[in-house]
Amino acid sequence: MAKLKLQGKDLRKIGYPQNKAIGVAIQVMHQHYKHHSLEDALVVLKEVLENPEAFTEDEFLGKIAVALIGKKIQDGLTFSLVDEAREYAIYGEAHIDAGARSQMDIAIRLPVSVAGALMPDAHQGYGLPIGGVLATENAVIPYGVGVDIGCRMCMTVFDMSEEVFARYASPLKKALLDNTNFGTGGEIKERSEHAIFERDEFKTIPLVRELQNKAYRQLGTSGSGNHFVEFGLIEILHADNDMNLAPGKYVALLSHSGSRGLGATIAGHYTRLAMKLTQLPKEAKHLAWLSLDTQEGLEYWAAMNLAGDYASACHHRIHDRIAKAIGFEPLARIENHHNFAWKEIVDGRELIVHRKGATPAGKGVLGIIPGSMTAPGFVVRGKGEVASIQSASHGAGRQMSRTKAMQAVTANALKTMLKDHGVTLIGGGTDEAPQAYKDIHTVMRAQEDLVEVLGMFTPKIVRMDG
């Protein structure tokens, strides 16, 4: 017998209010009335809607009735952590702080968690640690994705040699200054059309619809913090590289940024919603999830995917503008998310895989793992390692907080390090100094089982906020 497939629009058609009662009703019906036909299920739900007081003592329908009446739902929202933590793989354990380990220990004890892994660049964050990978059953955790949904890397390799780069350093620096826009509130005055704005999510999800004008203004801009756009030299190490590039050195443009105000607002809204609908112990409250059987969960999933595609569109716009400005032919483009959730098959079952500051590393999948403004980054190809849930690090990982870095690193020390490495920095500050990051070579050695290195990128002209 086919399972019930009930959606929020079905409930709205019969008069259900646009609030948490819809999510509760879907969850209850899918769990306890899953073999009802849609028509029969709607008959039951209509009866509850018309006279909720008559159902408050019902074992299952009472949850819907209480939600409709407006009282706090006492059952079904409070969850405890699993007593025994599941084991999970840790890479580069000696260089991972205790805070990140503690956060992962809590995350793996969620009742919806199935598997996890900790990457060698891991450090403490909010909810799931940065560098944490978590696979869950039919549940998406907004803070497991992160605030900057779809934060990603994008690289364009140009038909330009190292010798030509040396002669064109000044025009390349000017191209970065003229064609990038940084900062939390950074916007571009002229409205820019793009196919992303034709997506249905901008019409069907009220929150997303309200953000469309802002998304127009921020298309092709970059955030603050560790976001950057930079020119550098990339050395392709192997002929078999899936990029159709011969071994040797090329000039490349590398960018790191996410979905801007669109993603941040989506993340904040659905995190707050998840924390209301999924009550967890204090130490786990930021790991609240949304079930993909609910209207709220489906909305977040759609909005998250939109934000990820919008982040990609931002990178493409930046790279296309700069390519046009410098007049050199692009030879290849590589990109990957590292703040996202995917539906993937893990041990033969479909799970939701959250990678918060982790790079997808399925077998044959290309990715980019940056170092710092003076340390090399790497183009990699995934090996599909099961224990890491087909993931790798998303960078070197911080070993100092921004506050600590500003206290420990002077402007002169940063200036000296940049000079020693032949790097020109536009913007940026000591909070992003190379000393704030782990040694990228140590990180890469810790994940040799996870990825194969195809190329090494050396930063030369770096543009950041500030």
Protein Blocks (a to p, Z undefined) as FASTA:
>chain_A
ZZddddfklmmmnopacdfklmmmmmmmmmmmmmbcfklmmmmmmmmmmmmmlmmmpmkl
mmmmmmmnopacfehjaccddfbacddddehklmccfklmmmmmmmmmpfkbfbdcddfk
bccdehjaehiacddehiacfklnojbghiacddddddddfklmmmmmmmmmmmmmmmgc
edjklccfbacddfklmpfklmmmmklmmmmmmmmmmgoiacehjbccdddddddfbfbl
onopaedddddddddddehjmlmmmmmmmmmmmmmmmccdfklmmmcccdfkbfklmmmm
mmmmmmmmmmmmmmmmmmmmmmmmnopacfbdcdddfbdcddddeehiacddddehiacf
behiacdddfbfkbccdddddehiakloopadfbeopabdfklmmmmpcfklmmmmmmmn
opaceejifklgfklpccfklmmmmmmmmpccfbdcddfbdcdeZZ
